[in-house]
Amino acid sequence: MPADTNFYGDIFGGWLLAQVDLAGNVAAVRRSKGRVATVGIEKLSFQSPVRVGDLVSLYAEVVGTGTTSVKVKVDVFSQRNPVSERTLKVTEAILTYVALDKQGRKRPLPELS
């Protein structure tokens, strides 16, 4: 939306970071089988701008776990120009989430079945 863009029509990095966090959260919730909280961003690189009208796709995968934590890599791709379609990798990030119990305290990850 126009409110999410700069003067040149590029999407704000903060908006894209929010989408990255949402995608990473889905992968972390699936692995932890419950509530998680974002505790860190180990790596974040914006490689190319996202423009208004681009179709943005995010792919998240768990790349590591600890006793209570889940590390997730998120790759972001942008498709632009539907007439002569072109797909670009625009962002990549590695985020860490911690599994939480109902009281909001750290909890161990469940065993993989």
trRosetta pair geometry for C-beta under 8 A, 3 or more apart (Angstrom, degrees):
i j d omega theta_ij theta_ji phi_ij phi_ji
1 4 5.1 87 59 8 74 105
1 5 7.7 -147 97 -13 41 95
2 5 5.7 -64 -151 28 40 116
2 52 7.3 17 -84 -103 57 145
4 11 5.7 -1 133 -143 102 80
4 12 5.6 -120 -178 18 64 102
4 15 4.5 59 -159 -75 114 162
5 8 7.9 -130 168 70 102 48
5 9 5.5 -10 -177 -141 140 31
5 10 6.2 140 -152 69 85 31
5 11 5.9 -56 -97 -95 72 40
5 12 6.7 -150 -103 -28 19 79
5 52 5.8 -27 -80 -54 145 111
6 9 7.4 -58 69 12 65 18
6 10 5.3 -5 36 58 105 86
6 12 6.4 123 -44 -78 84 74
9 51 5.8 29 129 -151 98 88
9 52 5.2 -86 -173 10 92 111
10 49 4.1 -60 -135 -167 125 131
10 50 6.7 107 -164 66 74 49
10 51 5.9 -54 -105 -96 57 62
11 15 5.5 -101 173 70 99 128
11 16 5.9 104 118 -49 120 103
11 49 7.2 151 35 -178 72 80
11 50 4.2 -26 31 86 124 104
11 51 7.0 -149 -15 -91 87 11
11 52 7.1 141 -60 -63 84 59
11 54 7.8 -96 -16 40 127 121
12 15 4.6 94 69 0 91 101
12 16 7.2 -165 97 -2 51 85
13 16 5.5 -58 -150 41 38 111
13 17 6.0 44 152 -25 71 104
13 46 5.6 -70 -116 -71 115 149
14 17 5.5 -48 -143 34 32 115
14 18 6.6 39 154 -23 62 99
15 18 5.8 -51 -157 29 33 114
15 19 6.9 30 147 -15 63 103
16 19 5.6 -53 -154 35 38 112
16 20 6.4 43 147 -22 67 103
16 46 7.3 98 85 -107 149 109
16 50 6.0 143 -84 15 129 141
16 56 7.7 -136 -121 -149 93 154
16 76 6.8 78 -172 -171 110 172
16 90 7.7 -103 -149 119 148 120
16 91 5.9 155 156 -35 131 163
17 20 5.4 -50 -147 34 36 116
17 21 6.4 38 153 -20 66 102
17 44 6.9 18 -112 -151 105 144
17 93 7.7 114 -128 -77 73 158
18 21 5.7 -52 -150 35 32 112
18 22 6.6 34 151 -19 63 104
19 22 5.6 -51 -149 35 34 113
19 23 6.4 33 153 -17 66 104
19 56 7.0 27 145 126 164 140
19 58 6.1 -171 145 -46 101 148
19 76 7.5 89 102 -111 117 130
20 23 5.9 -56 -149 38 30 109
20 24 6.2 27 155 -15 65 110
20 44 7.5 118 111 -125 167 106
20 58 6.6 -166 -102 -135 52 137
20 74 4.8 143 -156 102 86 152
20 76 6.5 -70 -87 -53 96 127
20 91 6.6 -97 -76 125 130 135
20 93 5.0 62 -179 30 142 147
20 95 7.3 146 140 -34 100 133
21 24 5.8 -56 -143 42 29 111
21 25 6.1 39 154 -28 63 106
21 38 5.8 -32 -148 -74 110 153
21 95 6.7 142 -111 -110 65 166
22 25 5.6 -52 -148 30 28 117
22 26 7.0 34 153 -24 61 98
22 58 8.0 97 78 76 88 162
23 26 5.9 -48 -158 24 34 112
23 27 7.2 27 150 -10 63 103
23 58 3.9 -109 -79 128 160 135
23 59 7.5 15 178 26 138 5
23 60 4.5 170 147 -39 93 125
23 74 5.1 113 93 -131 121 127
24 27 5.9 -57 -156 38 38 108
24 28 6.2 33 151 -16 71 110
24 38 7.5 76 96 -101 125 107
24 60 5.2 -176 -92 -130 45 137
24 72 4.2 145 -150 95 91 139
24 74 5.0 -81 -64 -49 95 127
24 93 7.3 -77 -57 97 136 115
24 95 4.5 45 179 52 165 135
24 97 6.9 169 141 -39 102 120
25 28 5.6 -59 -144 41 32 110
25 29 6.0 35 158 -22 68 106
25 36 6.4 -177 -145 74 75 115
25 38 7.0 -65 -80 -57 96 98
25 97 6.8 131 -111 -94 58 146
26 29 5.9 -53 -146 35 27 110
26 30 6.5 28 155 -19 61 106
26 60 6.4 129 65 55 96 146
27 30 5.8 -55 -151 34 30 113
27 31 6.5 23 155 -13 65 107
27 60 4.0 -136 -27 126 134 118
27 61 6.3 -156 -136 -108 150 13
27 62 5.5 -174 161 -51 113 78
27 70 7.5 -172 117 149 85 131
27 72 4.8 133 83 -128 130 131
28 31 5.9 -58 -147 40 32 106
28 32 5.9 12 162 -4 69 116
28 36 4.5 -96 129 64 121 174
28 62 7.3 130 -87 -93 52 99
28 70 4.3 152 -131 86 87 139
28 72 5.5 -91 -55 -38 92 135
28 97 3.8 33 -150 50 160 154
28 99 7.9 -158 168 -75 97 73
29 32 6.1 -65 -133 50 25 98
29 33 7.8 106 169 -72 55 7
29 34 6.9 -133 -151 81 73 14
29 35 7.4 -3 -118 -106 93 18
29 36 5.7 -131 -75 8 65 114
30 33 7.6 16 180 -71 25 48
31 62 5.0 95 -64 -80 148 151
31 65 6.8 -149 161 -88 137 124
31 70 5.0 137 80 -123 136 140
31 109 6.9 -22 140 -149 90 126
32 35 7.7 -79 111 68 131 29
32 36 5.4 125 35 -66 156 111
32 70 5.8 -107 -48 -31 105 137
32 97 7.4 -110 -25 112 142 119
32 99 4.0 -175 -152 -99 133 112
32 109 5.5 -93 -118 -120 71 86
32 110 7.3 117 -167 13 39 86
33 110 5.1 -1 24 15 137 134
34 99 6.4 73 73 -158 100 98
34 100 7.4 -133 123 66 106 59
34 101 7.8 17 134 -110 149 38
34 107 7.6 -9 78 66 141 138
35 99 7.2 108 84 -162 58 58
35 100 4.6 -58 106 67 107 98
35 101 7.7 134 56 -119 117 2
35 102 7.8 123 16 -88 140 40
36 70 6.7 -50 -126 34 147 123
36 97 4.1 32 167 165 129 124
36 98 6.4 155 -156 74 78 34
36 99 5.6 -44 -98 -97 82 46
36 100 6.4 155 -110 7 25 90
37 97 6.5 157 74 -156 30 78
37 98 5.6 -18 57 56 85 87
37 100 5.8 57 -11 -33 101 131
38 41 7.7 14 177 -54 115 80
38 95 6.1 -43 -139 179 101 123
38 96 7.5 108 -159 81 58 50
38 97 5.7 -47 -95 -100 46 78
39 69 7.2 -78 39 -121 138 113
39 96 5.3 -55 66 103 93 97
39 97 6.5 135 8 -127 87 24
39 98 5.0 53 -29 -14 135 107
40 95 6.9 166 92 -158 53 58
40 96 4.4 12 56 45 96 111
41 44 5.3 2 165 -35 127 117
41 93 6.3 -45 -153 -167 102 113
41 94 7.4 124 -167 80 56 53
41 95 5.4 -28 -106 -105 65 78
41 96 7.8 -150 -72 18 23 76
42 71 7.4 9 -5 -143 142 111
42 94 4.3 -40 62 94 111 106
42 95 7.0 -167 12 -91 81 22
42 96 6.4 80 -33 -24 104 103
43 92 7.3 -11 120 115 111 87
43 93 6.1 177 95 -147 69 45
43 94 4.4 45 38 27 99 100
44 91 7.4 -10 -167 -169 75 102
44 92 7.8 -174 -140 93 37 47
44 93 4.5 11 -105 -111 72 100
44 94 8.0 -131 -59 31 56 56
45 91 6.7 172 88 -148 53 58
45 92 5.7 2 52 54 95 81
45 93 7.5 -177 21 -75 57 61
46 49 7.7 38 167 -85 114 47
46 90 7.0 -12 -158 160 66 76
46 91 5.4 -19 -110 -100 56 92
47 88 7.9 -154 100 157 109 102
47 89 6.1 17 64 110 147 83
47 90 5.7 -165 59 -161 87 28
47 91 6.4 -167 14 -78 85 35
47 92 7.2 36 -21 2 120 88
48 78 7.2 -131 94 34 113 131
48 88 5.2 -52 67 145 157 137
48 89 7.5 111 19 90 116 47
48 90 4.6 -93 64 -120 87 74
49 90 7.2 -57 95 -148 9 117
50 54 5.2 -128 -165 56 79 149
50 56 6.0 17 -143 -86 137 121
50 76 7.9 -56 -68 145 129 127
50 78 5.1 -167 -116 -94 85 144
50 90 5.5 78 -64 173 88 163
50 91 7.9 -37 -39 -21 115 114
51 54 5.1 109 58 -29 68 111
51 78 7.7 107 24 174 72 144
51 80 6.3 55 48 -112 115 136
53 80 7.0 76 105 -134 93 86
54 78 4.3 -9 178 -167 136 108
54 79 6.5 147 -166 67 75 44
54 80 4.8 -41 -107 -80 87 92
55 78 7.0 141 71 -160 47 54
55 79 4.3 -13 58 55 103 104
55 80 7.7 -173 22 -70 71 44
56 76 6.5 -10 -168 -170 99 101
56 77 7.3 156 -154 84 51 46
56 78 5.4 -19 -99 -102 70 76
56 90 7.7 -66 -125 40 96 141
57 76 7.3 160 83 -154 46 53
57 77 4.9 -13 61 62 95 96
57 78 7.9 -177 21 -80 70 30
57 79 7.3 44 -6 -12 107 101
58 74 5.9 -6 -172 -171 103 106
58 75 7.3 159 -154 82 54 45
58 76 5.2 -17 -102 -102 78 78
58 77 7.9 -178 -79 23 33 67
59 74 7.0 155 79 -154 45 56
59 75 4.9 -13 59 59 99 93
59 76 7.9 -174 22 -77 69 34
59 77 7.5 28 -3 0 107 105
60 72 5.4 8 -171 177 105 118
60 73 7.1 164 -149 84 55 46
60 74 4.7 -17 -97 -99 84 82
61 72 6.9 161 81 -153 30 73
61 73 5.6 -14 61 58 83 92
62 65 6.8 13 177 -54 121 95
62 70 5.9 -62 -129 -169 108 102
62 71 7.1 101 -161 75 64 54
62 72 5.7 -46 -99 -98 50 75
63 71 5.3 -68 69 107 84 100
63 72 6.7 134 11 -125 86 21
63 73 4.7 56 -27 -15 135 106
63 94 7.0 -61 47 -132 141 108
64 70 7.7 153 90 -163 55 41
64 71 3.8 10 60 45 97 125
65 69 6.7 167 -158 91 52 59
65 70 5.5 -13 -108 -106 81 61
65 71 7.0 -142 -69 17 35 79
65 109 5.9 -51 -172 16 128 170
66 69 4.0 27 38 46 111 98
66 70 7.9 -125 25 -56 72 31
66 71 7.9 78 -17 -24 89 97
66 109 7.9 131 79 -6 46 125
67 108 5.6 -60 170 -122 81 85
67 109 7.0 -177 166 12 30 90
68 98 5.4 23 132 -156 101 88
68 99 5.3 -131 -169 42 71 92
68 106 4.5 21 -170 -176 159 109
68 107 6.3 139 -129 74 103 29
68 108 5.8 -82 -83 -101 74 37
68 109 6.5 171 -119 -29 27 79
69 96 5.6 -3 -173 -173 122 102
69 97 6.7 153 -155 80 68 45
69 98 5.2 -39 -97 -98 76 68
69 99 7.4 -145 -82 -2 26 79
69 109 7.9 -76 40 -41 23 119
70 96 7.2 155 79 -155 44 56
70 97 4.8 -16 60 62 95 97
70 98 7.8 176 18 -87 74 22
70 99 7.0 83 -15 -46 105 90
70 109 7.0 118 -62 -93 95 134
71 94 6.4 8 -179 -179 98 99
71 95 7.4 169 -152 87 54 39
71 96 5.2 -24 -100 -99 72 78
71 97 8.0 -180 -81 21 27 69
72 94 7.1 168 85 -152 42 55
72 95 5.3 -17 62 62 93 87
72 96 7.7 165 18 -90 73 29
72 97 6.7 23 -2 -1 116 110
73 92 7.1 -6 -174 -173 91 97
73 93 7.3 165 -153 88 50 46
73 94 5.2 -23 -98 -99 70 80
74 91 7.8 -6 112 115 95 98
74 92 6.9 169 89 -153 56 51
74 93 4.9 -5 56 59 100 93
74 94 7.7 178 18 -83 71 32
74 95 6.8 16 -3 4 115 109
75 89 6.4 -48 -173 -141 102 108
75 91 7.6 158 -160 90 39 59
75 92 5.2 -9 -108 -108 66 90
76 89 7.1 110 79 -162 53 62
76 90 5.2 -63 107 65 101 89
76 91 3.9 12 46 57 127 95
76 92 6.9 -155 19 -72 78 44
76 93 7.9 36 -14 2 108 97
77 87 5.5 11 177 -176 119 101
77 88 6.7 162 -155 82 70 37
77 89 5.5 -45 -97 -99 76 52
77 90 6.6 133 -128 7 23 87
78 87 7.1 163 81 -151 40 56
78 88 5.3 -17 59 60 90 90
78 90 4.6 46 -8 -28 115 135
79 82 7.9 61 140 -84 105 66
79 85 6.0 -12 -169 -160 105 98
79 86 7.1 154 -151 78 57 42
79 87 5.0 -25 -94 -95 76 79
80 85 7.7 150 77 -145 34 52
80 86 5.7 -26 62 64 79 92
80 88 7.3 -6 11 10 108 109
81 84 5.2 -24 137 63 122 72
81 85 6.3 -177 91 -100 76 30
81 86 5.6 31 48 16 115 99
82 85 6.0 10 -135 -79 34 87
89 92 7.0 8 171 -47 115 101
98 106 5.6 -57 168 -113 122 94
99 106 6.8 79 75 -158 66 61
99 107 5.1 -84 118 66 103 82
99 108 7.2 -9 74 118 137 11
99 109 5.5 154 -15 -81 152 68
100 104 5.4 -14 -172 -142 129 37
100 105 6.5 133 -151 64 76 25
100 106 6.6 -57 -101 -96 57 31
100 107 6.3 92 -167 8 14 99
101 104 7.2 -59 67 10 64 15
101 105 5.2 -11 37 60 107 81
101 106 7.7 22 -5 96 89 15
101 107 4.3 109 -52 -51 91 130
